[in-house]
Amino acid sequence: MTSPQQKPYVGKECECGRGYYDVPLSSQEWHVTCTECKTIMMVYEPLPHQEAFHADPHKYKLFAGGYGSGKTTTACMETVDHILETPRGTTLIGAETLPQLEQTAMKEFFEVFPEELIVHYNKQKNYIDTQNGHRVIFRPLDNEQKARSLNLTFFWIEEANGVKFEYFTQLQTRLRNTASPFQRGILSSNPDMNYIKTEILLKAHKIYNSEKKYHQKEDEIDPNISVHIAPTHLNTHLPDTYYEDTAQGKPQWWIDRYLNGSFENKEGLVYPQYDQHIVDDFDIPIHWRRRIGGDFGLNNPTGVVYLATDPDTGISYVYKTYKQAQKPVAYHAEKINEELEKIGYGVIDSMVGDAAGQQRSASDMTSVFDHYSEYGIWWQPSTKKLEDSILKQFSYFKTGNLKIFESCIDLIDEISSYKYPERSLDNNVKDEKIFERPVAVNDHLLDALRYVVAELPDDPANLINKSYNSLYTIQNRNLTKVKLPHALQEDDTSMTYSRNDAWMSY
């Protein structure tokens, strides 16, 4: 029986001039075969988003698609193309478990790859050999140690969000088979919040089909990685009501992730409105009041945030962050002091740190606060409970009185994934209390920010100081009074306060 994709080719004359193309004896749907010379023609006609993936030359490519977007077919065709073009190469096709592999990637592969080109199939060891000497290995990706003996030209990880990041990195080291000068690895997956986002998406050199701007660190961009985001609606071959039928009764976070292909799952976010308060960087006026928060760790990172408050509006801006693990107090103190030296004397209101930092060690009766004091850094302990400080920080975001500079990538990364435990679709939970506290993962800068915001007044309007506001201007590093609100002489605009004055000195 002729399939829809075969129909335009069946009966067409082959280039050999002696035969015509017909459905293969195997009745497979993805190719036609010449009746005389036995030439095989693949009849795959990619949609624009699939064609863009195939044309992309990056070494590592992720196809992150919603349900029905064609991610498995796209990845399979990319794999088949490599096999046919690479004599004596070796390809690994894998998924998290063997049943998953058999039901997805293997099923698709054997429907697509021409049976005529398979010369040997070892079902016990799960590999095939093709006519051009290429070996295709099918393997569950449950233990990265199993990949250590492989020499690959290509790998495909299906449903990669379920496979450990360690296996992906191990397969990268296995791309060393010289049968091809262009070894490559591809991943197909639904969008997810795990390493698929942090290690692939946020480090990608190119991100295609995304209306969302993802905040990436320039020094972590990998020129070998690209990501193709494919919402369900891009597959025009789906039934007209597929999207609506699938979305019926689903929560918005599920629709965004599994149909719209979004990596931004805001369901359960502690601060869902955070992205509305990310602003372009600007030069902080020297007279704005500063507040600093710290969270301390060794294996976990030490995080420090710097806030500056506009006295004219009462809006506080996170303009600088610091995050570093596996370093001693001396190292952190040096970095903090470098930043403190840039701040004028008299404008630091507070330095608030995790209250646990004042606990003394049983061995030497010193605390983290004591260690920092040796370097001239004096922390005061945070006082608010977790729930209280989260509520105040939420309020500051909600009212627009807390903003984050776009350059504070580490903080934005934390806040974009800071969530309450995720509910399942059936919502079959016995203890609702587990949803009352955020998941304590990757939250060190957020904790530091909470400590600072907890000390701010409940009413942000109390941060406005009209006698010390933006009517001051900085000229040649001097603070020049333009006009004070209470000034009587309209021409009294020439008073200049030198940086040598005590309250402005460095």
Buried (B, 14 or more C-beta within 10 A) or exposed (E): EBBEBBEEBBEEEBEEEEBBBBBBEEEBBBBBBBBEEEBBBBBBEBBEBBEBBEEBEBBBBBBBBBBBBBBBBBBBBBBBBBBBEBEBBBBBBBBBBBEBBBEBBBEBBBEBBBEBBBEEEEEEEBBBBBEBEBBBBBBBBBEBEBBEEBEBBBBBBBBBBBBBBBBBEBBBEBBEBEBBEEBBBBBBBBBBBBBBBBBBBBBBBEBBBBEEEBBBEEEEBBEBBBBBBBBBBBBEEBEEEBBEEBBEEBEEBBBBBBBBBBBBBBBBBBBBEBBEBBBEEEEBBBBBBBBBBBBBBEEEBBBBBBBBBBBBBBBBBBBBBBBBEEBEBEEBBEBBEEBBEEBBEEBBBBBBBBBEBBEEEEEEEEBBBBBBBEBEBEBBBBEBEBEEBBEBBBBBBBEEBBBBBEBBBBBBBBBBBBBBEEBEEEEEEEEEEEEEEBBEEBBBBBBBBBBBBBBBEEEBEEBBEEEBBBBBEEEEEBBBBEEBEEBEEEEEEEEEBEBEEEEBEE
